[in-house]
Structure formats: C-alpha cells, structure tokens
Amino acid sequence: MSIIFTNGCFDIIHRGHLELLKFCRENGSTVIVGINSDESIKRLKGSHRPVNSEGDRKFLLESLNFIDKVFVFKEDTPYNLIKQLKPDIIVKGGDYKIEDVVGNDLCEVRIFKYVEGYSTTKTIQNLTSR
C-alpha cells in the first residue's frame, strides 16, 4: 500500500494532467494532490492567474476517480505539506528532473513522461489568440 503525492496549480485541467493523475493511480493505492493556493499562483505565475479559483480547482480534482485527497498549500512549494503527509512516492511531470523536485530528499521521486502539446499556458495562449 503506497501513498503517491503530486502537486501543481491544476488551473485549467487538460489531458496532460489527467494522464499524470492516472499514472499516479497506477503507481500507488492512495493518491494525494497538493494544489497551490490562489495567492501562491499569483506569486509564481503573475496577476492574471489563476483562471479558476482554488475552491473550483479543488472541487474538480476531488471529483476525479484517480484522486483520494486534495490539499491546498499557501507556500510557493509543497515541501511542508510533503513533510507532513510522508508519501512513499512523489510523481512529477516530464519537464522536471528528479534532483529538482521539491521533496526529493524526503522520499522516492518518479517522473511521468511529459504529454507533448498539453499545458495550461498553451491553452490560455490558444484561447486569447482566437
């Protein structure tokens, strides 16, 4: 029985997110997702983000069968949340290197192969260029 943790903004859910969450489920019995608070996203992505509120993002993720629990964290990284939850494995997308993943000193890290062509930034760019 292993606990899998992943995190992100999950601002506009797309296929890349769903493939990553499916991978999480395939690698463990319990999947926990940490999402950045609205304030944290503004600090990291700028004042134009998030598109969807943390309450809406949390609700959407909690509605997915792949996920057991969702936590909102206010810091810029989920390090304290990871320390508190003590997962067995952290999963991050293929745009990360293991040594750059927050919490790599606390447990095993697995990198999910990046799903080409899917990103929230790209989705926003596509919408605004129409």
Phi and psi in radians as a Rosetta constraint file:
Dihedral C 1 N 2 CA 2 C 2 CIRCULARHARMONIC -2.072 0.35
Dihedral N 2 CA 2 C 2 N 3 CIRCULARHARMONIC 2.532 0.35
Dihedral C 2 N 3 CA 3 C 3 CIRCULARHARMONIC -1.729 0.35
Dihedral N 3 CA 3 C 3 N 4 CIRCULARHARMONIC 2.190 0.35
Dihedral C 3 N 4 CA 4 C 4 CIRCULARHARMONIC -1.853 0.35
Dihedral N 4 CA 4 C 4 N 5 CIRCULARHARMONIC 2.393 0.35
Dihedral C 4 N 5 CA 5 C 5 CIRCULARHARMONIC -2.164 0.35
Dihedral N 5 CA 5 C 5 N 6 CIRCULARHARMONIC 2.388 0.35
Dihedral C 5 N 6 CA 6 C 6 CIRCULARHARMONIC -2.440 0.35
Dihedral N 6 CA 6 C 6 N 7 CIRCULARHARMONIC 2.861 0.35
Dihedral C 6 N 7 CA 7 C 7 CIRCULARHARMONIC -2.631 0.35
Dihedral N 7 CA 7 C 7 N 8 CIRCULARHARMONIC 2.883 0.35
Dihedral C 7 N 8 CA 8 C 8 CIRCULARHARMONIC 2.897 0.35
Dihedral N 8 CA 8 C 8 N 9 CIRCULARHARMONIC -3.034 0.35
Dihedral C 8 N 9 CA 9 C 9 CIRCULARHARMONIC -1.395 0.35
Dihedral N 9 CA 9 C 9 N 10 CIRCULARHARMONIC -0.705 0.35
Dihedral C 9 N 10 CA 10 C 10 CIRCULARHARMONIC 0.856 0.35
Dihedral N 10 CA 10 C 10 N 11 CIRCULARHARMONIC 0.838 0.35
Dihedral C 10 N 11 CA 11 C 11 CIRCULARHARMONIC -1.276 0.35
Dihedral N 11 CA 11 C 11 N 12 CIRCULARHARMONIC -0.901 0.35
Dihedral C 11 N 12 CA 12 C 12 CIRCULARHARMONIC -2.145 0.35
Dihedral N 12 CA 12 C 12 N 13 CIRCULARHARMONIC 1.888 0.35
Dihedral C 12 N 13 CA 13 C 13 CIRCULARHARMONIC -1.153 0.35
Dihedral N 13 CA 13 C 13 N 14 CIRCULARHARMONIC 2.272 0.35
Dihedral C 13 N 14 CA 14 C 14 CIRCULARHARMONIC -2.377 0.35
Dihedral N 14 CA 14 C 14 N 15 CIRCULARHARMONIC 3.084 0.35
Dihedral C 14 N 15 CA 15 C 15 CIRCULARHARMONIC -0.996 0.35
Dihedral N 15 CA 15 C 15 N 16 CIRCULARHARMONIC -0.670 0.35
Dihedral C 15 N 16 CA 16 C 16 CIRCULARHARMONIC -1.005 0.35
Dihedral N 16 CA 16 C 16 N 17 CIRCULARHARMONIC -0.736 0.35
Dihedral C 16 N 17 CA 17 C 17 CIRCULARHARMONIC -1.070 0.35
Dihedral N 17 CA 17 C 17 N 18 CIRCULARHARMONIC -0.831 0.35
Dihedral C 17 N 18 CA 18 C 18 CIRCULARHARMONIC -1.125 0.35
Dihedral N 18 CA 18 C 18 N 19 CIRCULARHARMONIC -0.666 0.35
Dihedral C 18 N 19 CA 19 C 19 CIRCULARHARMONIC -1.126 0.35
Dihedral N 19 CA 19 C 19 N 20 CIRCULARHARMONIC -0.711 0.35
Dihedral C 19 N 20 CA 20 C 20 CIRCULARHARMONIC -1.109 0.35
Dihedral N 20 CA 20 C 20 N 21 CIRCULARHARMONIC -0.763 0.35
Dihedral C 20 N 21 CA 21 C 21 CIRCULARHARMONIC -1.181 0.35
Dihedral N 21 CA 21 C 21 N 22 CIRCULARHARMONIC -0.629 0.35
Dihedral C 21 N 22 CA 22 C 22 CIRCULARHARMONIC -1.097 0.35
Dihedral N 22 CA 22 C 22 N 23 CIRCULARHARMONIC -0.763 0.35
Dihedral C 22 N 23 CA 23 C 23 CIRCULARHARMONIC -1.023 0.35
Dihedral N 23 CA 23 C 23 N 24 CIRCULARHARMONIC -0.730 0.35
Dihedral C 23 N 24 CA 24 C 24 CIRCULARHARMONIC -1.014 0.35
Dihedral N 24 CA 24 C 24 N 25 CIRCULARHARMONIC -0.839 0.35
Dihedral C 24 N 25 CA 25 C 25 CIRCULARHARMONIC -1.073 0.35
Dihedral N 25 CA 25 C 25 N 26 CIRCULARHARMONIC -0.682 0.35
Dihedral C 25 N 26 CA 26 C 26 CIRCULARHARMONIC -1.183 0.35
Dihedral N 26 CA 26 C 26 N 27 CIRCULARHARMONIC -0.328 0.35
Dihedral C 26 N 27 CA 27 C 27 CIRCULARHARMONIC -1.813 0.35
Dihedral N 27 CA 27 C 27 N 28 CIRCULARHARMONIC -0.012 0.35
Dihedral C 27 N 28 CA 28 C 28 CIRCULARHARMONIC -2.854 0.35
Dihedral N 28 CA 28 C 28 N 29 CIRCULARHARMONIC 2.940 0.35
Dihedral C 28 N 29 CA 29 C 29 CIRCULARHARMONIC -1.566 0.35
Dihedral N 29 CA 29 C 29 N 30 CIRCULARHARMONIC -0.416 0.35
Dihedral C 29 N 30 CA 30 C 30 CIRCULARHARMONIC -2.266 0.35
Dihedral N 30 CA 30 C 30 N 31 CIRCULARHARMONIC 2.251 0.35
Dihedral C 30 N 31 CA 31 C 31 CIRCULARHARMONIC -2.026 0.35
Dihedral N 31 CA 31 C 31 N 32 CIRCULARHARMONIC 2.125 0.35
Dihedral C 31 N 32 CA 32 C 32 CIRCULARHARMONIC -2.026 0.35
Dihedral N 32 CA 32 C 32 N 33 CIRCULARHARMONIC 2.323 0.35
Dihedral C 32 N 33 CA 33 C 33 CIRCULARHARMONIC -2.048 0.35
Dihedral N 33 CA 33 C 33 N 34 CIRCULARHARMONIC 2.299 0.35
Dihedral C 33 N 34 CA 34 C 34 CIRCULARHARMONIC -1.795 0.35
Dihedral N 34 CA 34 C 34 N 35 CIRCULARHARMONIC 2.254 0.35
Dihedral C 34 N 35 CA 35 C 35 CIRCULARHARMONIC -2.055 0.35
Dihedral N 35 CA 35 C 35 N 36 CIRCULARHARMONIC 2.491 0.35
Dihedral C 35 N 36 CA 36 C 36 CIRCULARHARMONIC -1.144 0.35
Dihedral N 36 CA 36 C 36 N 37 CIRCULARHARMONIC 2.452 0.35
Dihedral C 36 N 37 CA 37 C 37 CIRCULARHARMONIC -1.170 0.35
Dihedral N 37 CA 37 C 37 N 38 CIRCULARHARMONIC 2.876 0.35
Dihedral C 37 N 38 CA 38 C 38 CIRCULARHARMONIC -0.985 0.35
Dihedral N 38 CA 38 C 38 N 39 CIRCULARHARMONIC -0.756 0.35
Dihedral C 38 N 39 CA 39 C 39 CIRCULARHARMONIC -1.116 0.35
Dihedral N 39 CA 39 C 39 N 40 CIRCULARHARMONIC -0.711 0.35
Dihedral C 39 N 40 CA 40 C 40 CIRCULARHARMONIC -1.111 0.35
Dihedral N 40 CA 40 C 40 N 41 CIRCULARHARMONIC -0.747 0.35
Dihedral C 40 N 41 CA 41 C 41 CIRCULARHARMONIC -1.112 0.35
Dihedral N 41 CA 41 C 41 N 42 CIRCULARHARMONIC -0.727 0.35
Dihedral C 41 N 42 CA 42 C 42 CIRCULARHARMONIC -1.016 0.35
Dihedral N 42 CA 42 C 42 N 43 CIRCULARHARMONIC -0.731 0.35
Dihedral C 42 N 43 CA 43 C 43 CIRCULARHARMONIC -1.144 0.35
Dihedral N 43 CA 43 C 43 N 44 CIRCULARHARMONIC -0.666 0.35
Dihedral C 43 N 44 CA 44 C 44 CIRCULARHARMONIC -1.488 0.35
Dihedral N 44 CA 44 C 44 N 45 CIRCULARHARMONIC -0.624 0.35
Dihedral C 44 N 45 CA 45 C 45 CIRCULARHARMONIC -1.975 0.35
Dihedral N 45 CA 45 C 45 N 46 CIRCULARHARMONIC -0.250 0.35
Dihedral C 45 N 46 CA 46 C 46 CIRCULARHARMONIC 1.931 0.35
Dihedral N 46 CA 46 C 46 N 47 CIRCULARHARMONIC 2.949 0.35
Dihedral C 46 N 47 CA 47 C 47 CIRCULARHARMONIC -1.202 0.35
Dihedral N 47 CA 47 C 47 N 48 CIRCULARHARMONIC -0.290 0.35
Dihedral C 47 N 48 CA 48 C 48 CIRCULARHARMONIC -1.425 0.35
Dihedral N 48 CA 48 C 48 N 49 CIRCULARHARMONIC -0.074 0.35
Dihedral C 48 N 49 CA 49 C 49 CIRCULARHARMONIC -2.137 0.35
Dihedral N 49 CA 49 C 49 N 50 CIRCULARHARMONIC 2.697 0.35
Dihedral C 49 N 50 CA 50 C 50 CIRCULARHARMONIC -1.405 0.35
Dihedral N 50 CA 50 C 50 N 51 CIRCULARHARMONIC 2.816 0.35
Dihedral C 50 N 51 CA 51 C 51 CIRCULARHARMONIC -1.331 0.35
Dihedral N 51 CA 51 C 51 N 52 CIRCULARHARMONIC -0.760 0.35
Dihedral C 51 N 52 CA 52 C 52 CIRCULARHARMONIC -1.897 0.35
Dihedral N 52 CA 52 C 52 N 53 CIRCULARHARMONIC 2.472 0.35
Dihedral C 52 N 53 CA 53 C 53 CIRCULARHARMONIC -1.181 0.35
Dihedral N 53 CA 53 C 53 N 54 CIRCULARHARMONIC 2.780 0.35
Dihedral C 53 N 54 CA 54 C 54 CIRCULARHARMONIC -1.062 0.35
Dihedral N 54 CA 54 C 54 N 55 CIRCULARHARMONIC -0.604 0.35
Dihedral C 54 N 55 CA 55 C 55 CIRCULARHARMONIC -1.110 0.35
Dihedral N 55 CA 55 C 55 N 56 CIRCULARHARMONIC -0.755 0.35
Dihedral C 55 N 56 CA 56 C 56 CIRCULARHARMONIC -1.192 0.35
Dihedral N 56 CA 56 C 56 N 57 CIRCULARHARMONIC -0.740 0.35
Dihedral C 56 N 57 CA 57 C 57 CIRCULARHARMONIC -1.103 0.35
Dihedral N 57 CA 57 C 57 N 58 CIRCULARHARMONIC -0.735 0.35
Dihedral C 57 N 58 CA 58 C 58 CIRCULARHARMONIC -1.107 0.35
Dihedral N 58 CA 58 C 58 N 59 CIRCULARHARMONIC -0.786 0.35
Dihedral C 58 N 59 CA 59 C 59 CIRCULARHARMONIC -1.052 0.35
Dihedral N 59 CA 59 C 59 N 60 CIRCULARHARMONIC -0.807 0.35
Dihedral C 59 N 60 CA 60 C 60 CIRCULARHARMONIC -1.049 0.35
Dihedral N 60 CA 60 C 60 N 61 CIRCULARHARMONIC -0.807 0.35
Dihedral C 60 N 61 CA 61 C 61 CIRCULARHARMONIC -1.155 0.35
Dihedral N 61 CA 61 C 61 N 62 CIRCULARHARMONIC -0.703 0.35
Dihedral C 61 N 62 CA 62 C 62 CIRCULARHARMONIC -1.129 0.35
Dihedral N 62 CA 62 C 62 N 63 CIRCULARHARMONIC -0.348 0.35
Dihedral C 62 N 63 CA 63 C 63 CIRCULARHARMONIC -1.427 0.35
Dihedral N 63 CA 63 C 63 N 64 CIRCULARHARMONIC -0.172 0.35
Dihedral C 63 N 64 CA 64 C 64 CIRCULARHARMONIC -1.523 0.35
Dihedral N 64 CA 64 C 64 N 65 CIRCULARHARMONIC 2.405 0.35
Dihedral C 64 N 65 CA 65 C 65 CIRCULARHARMONIC -1.128 0.35
Dihedral N 65 CA 65 C 65 N 66 CIRCULARHARMONIC -0.386 0.35
Dihedral C 65 N 66 CA 66 C 66 CIRCULARHARMONIC -1.245 0.35
Dihedral N 66 CA 66 C 66 N 67 CIRCULARHARMONIC -0.345 0.35
Dihedral C 66 N 67 CA 67 C 67 CIRCULARHARMONIC -1.966 0.35
Dihedral N 67 CA 67 C 67 N 68 CIRCULARHARMONIC 2.388 0.35
Dihedral C 67 N 68 CA 68 C 68 CIRCULARHARMONIC -1.705 0.35
Dihedral N 68 CA 68 C 68 N 69 CIRCULARHARMONIC -0.614 0.35
Dihedral C 68 N 69 CA 69 C 69 CIRCULARHARMONIC -2.670 0.35
Dihedral N 69 CA 69 C 69 N 70 CIRCULARHARMONIC 2.515 0.35
Dihedral C 69 N 70 CA 70 C 70 CIRCULARHARMONIC -2.193 0.35
Dihedral N 70 CA 70 C 70 N 71 CIRCULARHARMONIC 2.313 0.35
Dihedral C 70 N 71 CA 71 C 71 CIRCULARHARMONIC -2.109 0.35
Dihedral N 71 CA 71 C 71 N 72 CIRCULARHARMONIC 2.485 0.35
Dihedral C 71 N 72 CA 72 C 72 CIRCULARHARMONIC -1.739 0.35
Dihedral N 72 CA 72 C 72 N 73 CIRCULARHARMONIC 2.291 0.35
Dihedral C 72 N 73 CA 73 C 73 CIRCULARHARMONIC -2.076 0.35
Dihedral N 73 CA 73 C 73 N 74 CIRCULARHARMONIC 2.499 0.35
Dihedral C 73 N 74 CA 74 C 74 CIRCULARHARMONIC -1.631 0.35
Dihedral N 74 CA 74 C 74 N 75 CIRCULARHARMONIC -0.336 0.35
Dihedral C 74 N 75 CA 75 C 75 CIRCULARHARMONIC -1.270 0.35
Dihedral N 75 CA 75 C 75 N 76 CIRCULARHARMONIC 2.970 0.35
Dihedral C 75 N 76 CA 76 C 76 CIRCULARHARMONIC -1.316 0.35
Dihedral N 76 CA 76 C 76 N 77 CIRCULARHARMONIC -0.373 0.35
Dihedral C 76 N 77 CA 77 C 77 CIRCULARHARMONIC -2.247 0.35
Dihedral N 77 CA 77 C 77 N 78 CIRCULARHARMONIC 2.776 0.35
Dihedral C 77 N 78 CA 78 C 78 CIRCULARHARMONIC -1.565 0.35
Dihedral N 78 CA 78 C 78 N 79 CIRCULARHARMONIC 0.345 0.35
Dihedral C 78 N 79 CA 79 C 79 CIRCULARHARMONIC -0.956 0.35
Dihedral N 79 CA 79 C 79 N 80 CIRCULARHARMONIC -0.846 0.35
Dihedral C 79 N 80 CA 80 C 80 CIRCULARHARMONIC -1.124 0.35
Dihedral N 80 CA 80 C 80 N 81 CIRCULARHARMONIC -0.647 0.35
Dihedral C 80 N 81 CA 81 C 81 CIRCULARHARMONIC -1.137 0.35
Dihedral N 81 CA 81 C 81 N 82 CIRCULARHARMONIC -0.738 0.35
Dihedral C 81 N 82 CA 82 C 82 CIRCULARHARMONIC -1.086 0.35
Dihedral N 82 CA 82 C 82 N 83 CIRCULARHARMONIC -0.765 0.35
Dihedral C 82 N 83 CA 83 C 83 CIRCULARHARMONIC -1.036 0.35
Dihedral N 83 CA 83 C 83 N 84 CIRCULARHARMONIC -0.684 0.35
Dihedral C 83 N 84 CA 84 C 84 CIRCULARHARMONIC -1.240 0.35
Dihedral N 84 CA 84 C 84 N 85 CIRCULARHARMONIC -0.752 0.35
Dihedral C 84 N 85 CA 85 C 85 CIRCULARHARMONIC -1.380 0.35
Dihedral N 85 CA 85 C 85 N 86 CIRCULARHARMONIC -0.504 0.35
Dihedral C 85 N 86 CA 86 C 86 CIRCULARHARMONIC 0.943 0.35
Dihedral N 86 CA 86 C 86 N 87 CIRCULARHARMONIC 0.991 0.35
Dihedral C 86 N 87 CA 87 C 87 CIRCULARHARMONIC -1.210 0.35
Dihedral N 87 CA 87 C 87 N 88 CIRCULARHARMONIC 2.830 0.35
Dihedral C 87 N 88 CA 88 C 88 CIRCULARHARMONIC -1.426 0.35
Dihedral N 88 CA 88 C 88 N 89 CIRCULARHARMONIC -0.595 0.35
Dihedral C 88 N 89 CA 89 C 89 CIRCULARHARMONIC -2.475 0.35
Dihedral N 89 CA 89 C 89 N 90 CIRCULARHARMONIC 2.417 0.35
Dihedral C 89 N 90 CA 90 C 90 CIRCULARHARMONIC -1.844 0.35
Dihedral N 90 CA 90 C 90 N 91 CIRCULARHARMONIC 2.326 0.35
Dihedral C 90 N 91 CA 91 C 91 CIRCULARHARMONIC -1.996 0.35
Dihedral N 91 CA 91 C 91 N 92 CIRCULARHARMONIC 2.310 0.35
Dihedral C 91 N 92 CA 92 C 92 CIRCULARHARMONIC -2.336 0.35
Dihedral N 92 CA 92 C 92 N 93 CIRCULARHARMONIC 2.800 0.35
Dihedral C 92 N 93 CA 93 C 93 CIRCULARHARMONIC -1.241 0.35
Dihedral N 93 CA 93 C 93 N 94 CIRCULARHARMONIC 2.870 0.35
Dihedral C 93 N 94 CA 94 C 94 CIRCULARHARMONIC -1.143 0.35
Dihedral N 94 CA 94 C 94 N 95 CIRCULARHARMONIC -0.102 0.35
Dihedral C 94 N 95 CA 95 C 95 CIRCULARHARMONIC -1.463 0.35
Dihedral N 95 CA 95 C 95 N 96 CIRCULARHARMONIC 0.080 0.35
Dihedral C 95 N 96 CA 96 C 96 CIRCULARHARMONIC -1.924 0.35
Dihedral N 96 CA 96 C 96 N 97 CIRCULARHARMONIC 2.689 0.35
Dihedral C 96 N 97 CA 97 C 97 CIRCULARHARMONIC -1.870 0.35
Dihedral N 97 CA 97 C 97 N 98 CIRCULARHARMONIC 2.531 0.35
Dihedral C 97 N 98 CA 98 C 98 CIRCULARHARMONIC -0.889 0.35
Dihedral N 98 CA 98 C 98 N 99 CIRCULARHARMONIC -0.755 0.35
Dihedral C 98 N 99 CA 99 C 99 CIRCULARHARMONIC -1.200 0.35
Dihedral N 99 CA 99 C 99 N 100 CIRCULARHARMONIC -0.268 0.35
Dihedral C 99 N 100 CA 100 C 100 CIRCULARHARMONIC -1.703 0.35
Dihedral N 100 CA 100 C 100 N 101 CIRCULARHARMONIC -0.087 0.35
Dihedral C 100 N 101 CA 101 C 101 CIRCULARHARMONIC -1.361 0.35
Dihedral N 101 CA 101 C 101 N 102 CIRCULARHARMONIC 2.198 0.35
Dihedral C 101 N 102 CA 102 C 102 CIRCULARHARMONIC -1.072 0.35
Dihedral N 102 CA 102 C 102 N 103 CIRCULARHARMONIC 2.227 0.35
Dihedral C 102 N 103 CA 103 C 103 CIRCULARHARMONIC 1.682 0.35
Dihedral N 103 CA 103 C 103 N 104 CIRCULARHARMONIC 0.069 0.35
Dihedral C 103 N 104 CA 104 C 104 CIRCULARHARMONIC -1.128 0.35
Dihedral N 104 CA 104 C 104 N 105 CIRCULARHARMONIC -0.282 0.35
Dihedral C 104 N 105 CA 105 C 105 CIRCULARHARMONIC -1.503 0.35
Dihedral N 105 CA 105 C 105 N 106 CIRCULARHARMONIC -0.085 0.35
Dihedral C 105 N 106 CA 106 C 106 CIRCULARHARMONIC -1.843 0.35
Dihedral N 106 CA 106 C 106 N 107 CIRCULARHARMONIC -0.453 0.35
Dihedral C 106 N 107 CA 107 C 107 CIRCULARHARMONIC -2.876 0.35
Dihedral N 107 CA 107 C 107 N 108 CIRCULARHARMONIC 3.118 0.35
Dihedral C 107 N 108 CA 108 C 108 CIRCULARHARMONIC -1.130 0.35
Dihedral N 108 CA 108 C 108 N 109 CIRCULARHARMONIC 2.555 0.35
Dihedral C 108 N 109 CA 109 C 109 CIRCULARHARMONIC -2.120 0.35
Dihedral N 109 CA 109 C 109 N 110 CIRCULARHARMONIC 2.354 0.35
Dihedral C 109 N 110 CA 110 C 110 CIRCULARHARMONIC -2.120 0.35
Dihedral N 110 CA 110 C 110 N 111 CIRCULARHARMONIC 2.400 0.35
Dihedral C 110 N 111 CA 111 C 111 CIRCULARHARMONIC -1.796 0.35
Dihedral N 111 CA 111 C 111 N 112 CIRCULARHARMONIC 2.194 0.35
Dihedral C 111 N 112 CA 112 C 112 CIRCULARHARMONIC -1.506 0.35
Dihedral N 112 CA 112 C 112 N 113 CIRCULARHARMONIC 2.313 0.35
Dihedral C 112 N 113 CA 113 C 113 CIRCULARHARMONIC -1.013 0.35
Dihedral N 113 CA 113 C 113 N 114 CIRCULARHARMONIC 2.197 0.35
Dihedral C 113 N 114 CA 114 C 114 CIRCULARHARMONIC -1.013 0.35
Dihedral N 114 CA 114 C 114 N 115 CIRCULARHARMONIC 2.323 0.35
Dihedral C 114 N 115 CA 115 C 115 CIRCULARHARMONIC -1.560 0.35
Dihedral N 115 CA 115 C 115 N 116 CIRCULARHARMONIC 1.833 0.35
Dihedral C 115 N 116 CA 116 C 116 CIRCULARHARMONIC -1.038 0.35
Dihedral N 116 CA 116 C 116 N 117 CIRCULARHARMONIC 2.389 0.35
Dihedral C 116 N 117 CA 117 C 117 CIRCULARHARMONIC 1.604 0.35
Dihedral N 117 CA 117 C 117 N 118 CIRCULARHARMONIC -0.027 0.35
Dihedral C 117 N 118 CA 118 C 118 CIRCULARHARMONIC -2.084 0.35
Dihedral N 118 CA 118 C 118 N 119 CIRCULARHARMONIC 2.120 0.35
Dihedral C 118 N 119 CA 119 C 119 CIRCULARHARMONIC -2.814 0.35
Dihedral N 119 CA 119 C 119 N 120 CIRCULARHARMONIC 2.655 0.35
Dihedral C 119 N 120 CA 120 C 120 CIRCULARHARMONIC -1.121 0.35
Dihedral N 120 CA 120 C 120 N 121 CIRCULARHARMONIC -0.725 0.35
Dihedral C 120 N 121 CA 121 C 121 CIRCULARHARMONIC -1.046 0.35
Dihedral N 121 CA 121 C 121 N 122 CIRCULARHARMONIC -0.745 0.35
Dihedral C 121 N 122 CA 122 C 122 CIRCULARHARMONIC -1.139 0.35
Dihedral N 122 CA 122 C 122 N 123 CIRCULARHARMONIC -0.706 0.35
Dihedral C 122 N 123 CA 123 C 123 CIRCULARHARMONIC -1.063 0.35
Dihedral N 123 CA 123 C 123 N 124 CIRCULARHARMONIC -0.784 0.35
Dihedral C 123 N 124 CA 124 C 124 CIRCULARHARMONIC -1.107 0.35
Dihedral N 124 CA 124 C 124 N 125 CIRCULARHARMONIC -0.747 0.35
Dihedral C 124 N 125 CA 125 C 125 CIRCULARHARMONIC -1.077 0.35
Dihedral N 125 CA 125 C 125 N 126 CIRCULARHARMONIC -0.736 0.35
Dihedral C 125 N 126 CA 126 C 126 CIRCULARHARMONIC -1.096 0.35
Dihedral N 126 CA 126 C 126 N 127 CIRCULARHARMONIC -0.707 0.35
Dihedral C 126 N 127 CA 127 C 127 CIRCULARHARMONIC -1.178 0.35
Dihedral N 127 CA 127 C 127 N 128 CIRCULARHARMONIC -0.705 0.35
Dihedral C 127 N 128 CA 128 C 128 CIRCULARHARMONIC -1.387 0.35
Dihedral N 128 CA 128 C 128 N 129 CIRCULARHARMONIC -0.284 0.35
Dihedral C 128 N 129 CA 129 C 129 CIRCULARHARMONIC -1.599 0.35
Dihedral N 129 CA 129 C 129 N 130 CIRCULARHARMONIC 0.006 0.35
